[in-house]
C-alpha cells in the first residue's frame, strides 16, 4: 500500500510540474531572430502579437470546440482601449495592457452571455455579427476612434520607466516576446489543470458532461472570457508597439486569417498556434513581396496541401518524426 501511495504521489507531481523549457525556447528563438534580423523587428513583433492572438483562438477551438469567426472583436476592442487609455488616462504600457485585457474579457462576457446559448452555424454567424457591429461602431465614432484614418497621436511611456519604445522597435519586440512567453506558460498550466481537462470533455461531448452534472454554460463562459482577455491583450500589444490602431483590427479578415494560422499549425496543441502563425506570416510576407496581387494564391495552396496531407496541421510532422524515432529505438 505504501508503494502504491508513492507511485500515485509521483504521478501527481509529474502532472502538476510545468517545466519552463517551452517558454525558454520561445525567448531564445526570439533573441536569435533579434540578432539575425535586426532590421525587421517591426515584422517580428507583428508575428509575436499574432501568435498570442492565435493562442486565444486555440483555447476556444482546439481545447473547447468553440468555432468562432469573430475573435477580432476582442482584439480590436483591446487595441482601441489601449490607445485611448494611453491618450487620455495614463501612458504606462503595463496598466494599459491590463485594461485592454479587462475590456477583451468584458466584450467576451457580454457577447458570450447570449451567443453561447446557441450552437453550430448560429453561433458562428453571431460571432461575425458582433465583430461587424463593433467595426461599424468604431467607423462611425470618428471623433473617438479616428474612423477610416485610424487612432494615432498617442504615446506610450517607457517600460518600467527605463526602456523607451524606440523607432527601431527593440523595446516593443522584447516586451511583446515576454508577454507571449508568460501567456504560453499560463495557457499550458490552464489546459493541464482539471479545469482544462473539463474543457476537453466539453469539446468531445457537452451533453454527456451536462448529464454528469457539470455546469456547461458557466464553464464555457469562463473559457470564452479568458480567450477574450488574451485577444484583448494581443490587441493592446499591437496598439502600444505600432502606436496606431486601424479598423482592420476589428475586421472579419483578421479573424479568418487567425483561423487559417491555427489550422496550418494544428489545433489543440498550443505549439501549433505558434508554428502556424510563423509559417503564415513568413509566407505572406515573402509572397506579397514577390507579387502583391497573388499572395493569397500561395496561402491557399499551402492551406490545401496541409489539410489534404497533414489534417492535424504541421504539428503532425513532429508526431511522425517522434514515431520514427520510437520505431528506430525498438529495432535496436
N, C-alpha and C positions, 0 to 999 in steps of 0.2 A: 504493500500500500504506500509506503514511504517513497519507493522508487517511482510509482505512478504519479505521486504528487510532484516530485521533482521534474519529471518529464513534462507534466502539464504546466508547471511554472515556467520551464524553459520555453515551451511553445508560446505561452502568453508574452514572455519577454521578447521573443523573436517577432511576434506580431505587433507589439507596441513600439518597439525600437524603430526609429526612422532615421537611417544614416543620411548624412548631408552630401554624399557623393554626387547625386544628380545636380544639386544646386551649385556645388563647387565646379562641376563640369560646365554648367551654364556660364558661370563667372569667368572661368578660364577661357572658354571659347570666345566670350566677349572681349577679353583682354587681347587674345590672339588676333581677332578681327580688327581691334583698335589699332594695332601696330602694322597689320598687313594692309589695311585700307584706311589710312589716316585722313584721306581727302573725301571719304564717303560716309562720314559719321552721321550726316542727316538721314541718309538712306538706311544705315544700320539701326538708327534709333527708331525709324518707322517700322522696321521689321520687329524690333523688340516690343513696341507698343501693340502691333497687330498680333503678335504671339500671345500676349496677355489677353487680348480681346477674344482670340480663338479658344484659349483655355476656358474662358467663361462659357462659351458655346459648348465645349466638350463636356462640361459639368452637366449641362442640360440634356444634350442629345446622347452623348456617349455613355453617361452613367445613370441617367434617369429616364431616358427615352422621350424627352420633350423636344419635338422637332419645331423649330421656330425660324422665321424669316424676318423677324423684327428686332433682333438684338441690337441693331444700330440705334434704337430709341434710347436705350440706357447709355450707350457710348456717346451719342450726340448730346444728351442731357448733361452728362458729366463734363463734356468738353465745354459747353456753353457756361455751365455753372462755374467751372474753374476759371474761365476767362473773366466772367463778370465779377467773381469774388476777388480776383486779383486787381481788377479795375476799380471797384467801388468799396471794398471792405478791407482786405489785407493782402499784401503781395507774397506772404510766406508760402512757399510751394507745398510743404507738408500739410499745412492746415487746409489749403485749397484742395489738395488731393483727397484729404479726409472728407471734406464737404462734397466733393464730386462723387465719392463712393456712397455717401449717405443719400444723395439725390438719385443715383442709379438704383439703389435698393428701394427708395421710395416709389420711383416710377414702376419698378417691377411689382411691388406690393399692390399698388393701386390698380394697375392693369391686370395683374395676375388674379386679383380677387374675383373677377368675373370671367377672365379667359380660361383659367384652369378648371372651370366647371364644364368646359367643352372638351371635345376630343377630335383627333384626326384633322381633317381638312378644315373644319370650322375653326379650330384653334389656330392653325397656320394663317388663315385669312385674317383672323382678328389681330394676330401679331403684326401682320403687314399694315393693317388699318391703323393701329396705334402709332406705329412709326411714321406713317404718312400724315397722320393728324399733327404730330409734333413737328414734322417737316413743314407743313403748311403754316402752323402757328409761328415757327421761327422765321419763316419767309415773310409773314405779314407784320410781325413785330420788328420792323426795321429800325425803329428808334432805340431798341434794346439790343437786338442781335446783329444789326447791320444788313439783314436781308441777303440779297444776292452778293453784296460786297463783302460779306463776312464780318466777323467780330475781330477787330485788331486795335492796336494802340495801347494795349495793357502790357505791363512789365512785371516780371517775376523776381522777387528778391533773391539774393544769394542763398544757396542751400546751407543751412546751419549758420548763416551769416558770414560764411567764408568763401564758398565756391560759387562764383558768378556763372550765369548761363551765357557763355561766350558765343561769339559769332561762329566759331568752328564746331560747336556742338559737343565739346568734350564733357562738360558737366552734365548736359542733358542725356548723353549716351550712358554714362555710368550710373546716373540717377535712375534712368528707366531700367537698366540692366539689373540693378539691385532690387528694384520693386518687383521685377519679373521673377527673380530667384526666390524672393520672400513669398510671393504668391504661389509659386510652384511648390514650395515646401508646405505651405498651409493646405494646398489642394491635395497633396499626397497624404497628409495626415487625415484630411477630411474623408477621402474616398476609402481609406483603410479602416476608419472608425466604424463602430456599429451603425452610426447614422448613415455613413456612406454605403455600407453593405445593405441597409434597408432601401436606399435609393436604387441600388441594382435590382433588388426584389421588385420594386415598383416598375422598373423598366421591363422586367420579364412578365409580370402578371399583377396588375393592380387589383383586379377582382379577388384574387386569392389573398393578397395582403389585407384587403378590406375584410374579407371573411375571417381572417385571423385576428381581427380587432385592431389593426394598425390604422392610425389616423392619416389616411392617404392625403386628403386635401391639405391638411396642415403641413405635412412633410413636403409636399410639392410647393407650397407657398414659401417655405423656408429655403428650399433649394433655388427657387426662382429669384428670391431676394438676394441670396449670396451671389448667384451668377450676375444679377443686375448690378450689384455693388462692384464686382470685378470689372464689368464692362464700363461702369462709370469711372472707375479708377483709370482704366485704359484711355478713356476719352479725356480725362483730366491730364494725364501724362502727355497726350498728343497736343493739347492746348498749351501746356506750360513749355514744352520743348520747342514747338514751332511758333508759339505766340500769335497764332492766327486760328480762328475757328470758322469753317465754312459750312454751308448747308449740306455738303456731301457727307458730313459726319452723321447725318440723320437719314441718309439715302438708303433705298432698298438695295442699291448696288453694293454698298458696304456689307450689309447682312449676307447677301448672296455670295460675295467673294469670301467672306469668313467661313461660310458653309463649305465652299469648294476647297479651301485650305484644309479644313478638318477632314473632309473625305479623302483628300490626297494623302494626308499623313496617317489617318486611321483613327476611328472613334473609340472612346473608352480606354485610352492608353496614356493620356497626358502628353507623353513624348511625341505622339502622333501630331498633336496640335503644333508643337514646336517645329517638327520636321516639315509638316505640310505648309506652314507659314513661310519658312525659309525657302523651300523649293518654289512655291507660287510666286513670292516676291522677286526672287532672283530671275526666274524665267520671264516674268512680266517685265522686269527692268531691262533685261537683255533683248527680249523680243521687241519691245517698244523702241529701243534704241536702233534696232535694225530696220524696223518698218512700223511706224506708229499706227498705221491703218489696219494692220492684220495681226496685231499681237494676240488678240483673242483666239485666233486660229491655233496658235501654239498651245495656249492654255487648254483649249478644247481637246486637242489631240492628246495632251498629257493626261487630262482627266479621263477620257475614254479609254486610253491604254491602261491606266491604273485600275479603273473599275472592272475591265474585262479580265486582266491577268493577275491583278492583286486586289481582290474585292475587299480585303481588310485594310487596304491602304499600304503605303510604303513601309510601314512598320512590319508588314508581313515578310519583307525581305530579311529583317532581323530574325524573325521566328524561323525562317527557312535556314538561315546561316547557323543558328544555335542548334537546330535539329541535325544538321550535317556534322557539327562538332560532337554531339552526343553519339551519333552513329559511329563516327571515327573512333571515339574512346572505347565503345563497346567492342569494336572489331579488334582492338589491340589486346 
